[in-house]
Amino acid sequence: MMNRNGTARWSGARPWRTMVYSGAALVALLSAPIAAAAQQTHLLVIQGLSGEPQYRKQYDSTVATVVKAARQRWNVTDANMTLLSEVASPAMRVQRATKEAVAAAMLAIAGRAQPGDVVLVLLLGHGSGEGGASKVNLPGVDPTAADFAIWLTGLARQTIVFVNAASGSGDFVAVLRGPGRVVVTATKSAMERNESVFAPHFAAGLTGNAGDADKDGRVSVMEAFRYATREVARVYETTNRMQTEHAQVSDTTLAMRVAFGGSAASTDPRVVALVAERQALETQVAALRAKKAGMTPDAYDKELERLLLAIAEKTQAIRAAGGKP
């Protein structure tokens, strides 16, 4: 039953089935966006070798779009923004995109990011290789998907949005997917190696109003993904070409929840702590789902109930403390 103060009480041994939260209300609680501004957002852009001037121009434009939004719409500080490119530019705070620089950047983010923070990694360029050996071509030695999998282990308590917008990027999903991560690739496999047009459309969807399908002032990763896939299909249709790239996303549920834009970060330490606690619970849900095949149905259901109810309670507590859920 629901008490007058809005808290839930229940009877019997199975509270999930007897609690008075309606199905719609509970779904609303659990699907509320994880605003990237809820705590801090960290941005790492890795711009690989372009090969030709036309690609360099496209990559530069995409990076400029994302960086502008990060500063003006997402409240990302310069300290939390790392830009790596094929050509270094100290005046623009851009480092050369070598494997060593990428490793150092990932380590630095892991050292400063707090639990519950959002980390957006964007790769641009030409891809090659298959499986764990898939890579994006950078100056010098190319880092592989397996390398990134190792570097991401230092960010287990953060929400990761890893976007590989390079050609031949599809195998990154299988290698990098995991709890608390959304992995987006421009292609469905390593075999789709023609130059991709996904990157500029995903950037436009994530950073502008066109991708905001529900017009709530924030753009979720899933909204940006859907916008980009529509625009990519339109490009091929209008040029009468067979579509040679098919983007994919690893976790549609989390992709719908992670959103960029909206209000500035809360400075209330109570809200910050509650958001971090909810993020930790959400990571536990993702880990539980990964273990479902090895559990009995009853044990899985019982643990899932416990975690989802705890998340709903944290969401109510965030609202009560004046934060945005």
N, C-alpha and C positions, 0 to 999 in steps of 0.2 A: 504494500500500500504506500501511498505518498502522503507524508505528513504535511501539515499546513505551511511549514517553513520551506517546503520544496524538496526536502531530503527524502530519500527512498527508505522504506522499511519493507520487509518481506516476511512471509510465513512459509513453513515447510522446509524441506531439505534442498530444494532446487530454486534458489532465489531468482535465477535468470528467467525462469518461466513464469514466476509469480509476481515479480516486481511490477510496479505500476507505470514505469516509463513506457510510453507507447513505443512500438517499433520505430515509427517515424522520428520520435523525439530522440531515441537512443542513437539512431543512425545519424541524426543531425549533430549530436554531441561528438560522435566518433569520427565524423567526416569533416569537422571544422578545419579550415586550412591551418597548416603550420606556417605562419607568416615568417618569411625570411628575416623580417625586422624584429621578430619576437625577442631575439637576443642580438647576436651579431652575425653578419654574413661575411664570409671570406671568399674571395674570387681569385682563381688562378687561370690565366689564359695562356695557352701554349700554341703559338703560331708556327707551324712547320715550314719546311722548304716549299716555296711556291712553284719553282721551275720555270714559269713564264710570267711576264708582266701582268697579264690579264688576271691571273690567279692571285698574284700579290695584291693587286688593287682590290679584288673581292675580299680577300682575307683582312686587309687593312680596314675596309669599310665595316665589315662584320665586327671586328674588335672595337672600333670606334663607337658603334651602336651600343654594344654591351657595356663598355666602360662609362659612357655618358649616363646610361640608365643606372648603373651601379652607384655613381656619385650623386645623381640628382633625384633618383626615385627610390633607391634601395638603401640609402644612407650608409654605404660602404666607405669606410675611411681609407685613405691612402696606405695606412699601415697594414690594412687587411686585404690589399690588392697587389697581386704579383703578375707582371706582364712579361712574357718571354716571347721572343721573335727570332727570325732567322738573322736579323741585323740588330745589334744592340744600339740603343740610343739613350745614353746617360741623362741627357737633358729631359727626356720624356719618361725617365724611370723605367726603361725597358732593357732587360738583360737578354743576352744571346741564349737561344733555346737549345742548349746542349743537354744531354742526358744527365750530366752532373748537376746542372742548374735546376732541372726538374726535380731531381732527388732532394736537393737542398731546399727547394721551395716547399715540397711536400712535408719535409721534416720540420721546417719552420712553422708551417700552418698547424701541424700536430702539436707543436710546442706551445702555441698561443691560443688555440681554439678552446673554448670552454664547452662543457657538456651541454648539449642542446643546440649549439650553434649550427648554422647551415654552411656547408662548403660547396661551392659551385666550381667545377673544373671543366673548362672548355678547350677541346683540342680541335685545331684546324689544320688541314693539309692533305697530303696524299698517303694513303695507307697501303700496306703490303703484308704478306705473311698470312698464316692461318693459325687458329687456336690460340694457345698461350704465346705463340711466337708472332702474333699479329702486332703491328706497330704503325706508328706515324713517323714519316721521314723527317728527321731533324738534322741540323748540322752535326757532323760527327757520327757517333754511334747512336742508333735508333733505340729508344726504350720500347720494350714489349709490353703486351697486356699483362704478362706474368710479373714484370717489374712493377707496374702500377698496382697490381694485387698486393704485392709486398708493402709498398709505400702506404696503401690505404689502411693497413692494419693498425697504424697509429692513430686512426680517426674512428675508432669503434664507438665512441660515445657522442658522435656528431651525426647529423643528417647529411648524407653525401648526394649531390646531384652531379653525376659524371656524364658529360656529353662529348662523345667522340663524333664530330661532324665530318670526319675525313672519309674518303672513298675506301672501300674494302674494310669497313670498321665493324661489321656485324658480329664477329667472333668475340669482341670485347664483352658482350652481354654475358655469355656463359662463363667467362673467366672472372668477371668483377661483381656479378650480382651477389647480394647478400643482405642481411638485416640492416635496416636503416639506410639503404642505398637505392637510388634510382639511376639506372644506367640507360642512356639514350644513345642510339647509333644511327648514322645516316643510311646505313644499308642493313639488309637482313643476313648477310653472310660476307665472308672474306672474298667471295668470287665476284661480287658486284664492285668492280674496280674502276669503272668509268668515272670521270670527274663528277662529283656530287654538287647539286644546287641546294641541298638541304640547309646548310649553315646560315645563309643570310635570312632565310624565311623563318627559321627557328628563332634567331636573334630578334627579328622584327616582332614575332609573336610574343616572345617573353618580355620584351621591353616596351611595347607600345599598347595602345588601346585596342587595336584590331584583334589581338589575341584574347582579350578579356571577354569571354563568351557570356558570363553571367553578370557582367558590368558591376562588380563589387569593388573595383579599384585595385584589385590584386590579380596577378596572372599566375595560375598554377602551372607546374611543369606539363601537366596533361593538356591544359588549354593551349599552351604554346606548341606542344607536339601535334595536336590535332590541326591547329592552324597551319603549321608548316607542312604537314602531309597533304593537306588540301591544296596549298599553293604549289608544292612540288608537282602534284598531279596536273595542275592547271598549266604549268610551264611546259610539260611534255605534250599535253593535248594541243596547246596553241601553236606549238612548233612541229606538230605532226610527227613526233618521234615516239618510238616504243620506250616506255619507262624502264630505265635500267638501275633504279635505286628504290629501295623500299625500307623506310625507316622503322625502327622498333624501339620499344621501351620495356624495361624489365619488370617494373612493379607499378601497375596502373593505379592501385589503391593509394600507395604512397605518393605517386606522381600527381594525383588529384589533391593531395593534402599539402604538399610543399608549394607555397605561393610566394611570389616576389612582388614588392610594391606595398602600398598602404602606409600606415602610420609609422612614426619613428619608434625606435626601440623603447621599451619600458625601462625607467630608471628605478622602479620600485624593487628592492631586493627580494621581497616576498614573491612578486610575480616572476622574476627571473628564476628563482629557485623552483617554483611550481612548474614552470615551463620545462625546465631541465628534468624534473622528476617525471613529467608526462612523456617527454622524449625517451627517457630510459625505459618506461613501460612499453612504449610503442616498439622499441627495439626488441624487447622481450617477446612481444607478439609475433614479430617477423621471425625471430629465432624459433619460436614454438611451431609456427607453420612449417618451417623447414624440417622439423623433427616429427611431423605428424605421422608419416608412414611407419615409424618405429614405435608408436604409442597405441594403446588400446583406445577405442572411440570414447569410452567413458572418461578416461584420464585426460585425454586431449580436451574434451568438452569442458570438464571441470576447471582445468587450468586456464582455458580461453575465457570462460566466464569471469574468473577471478581478475584476470588482466584487463578485460574490457570494462568491467565495472570500476576498477581502480582508475582507468583512464577517464571515464565519465565523471568520476568524483573529482579528479584533478582539474578537469575542464570547468566544472562548476566552481571550484575553489578559485581558479584564475579569474572567472567572471566576477565572483564576489569581492576579489581583491582589486577590481577595477582594471584588469588587464583584458586584452583582446584574445579570445580563445582561438 
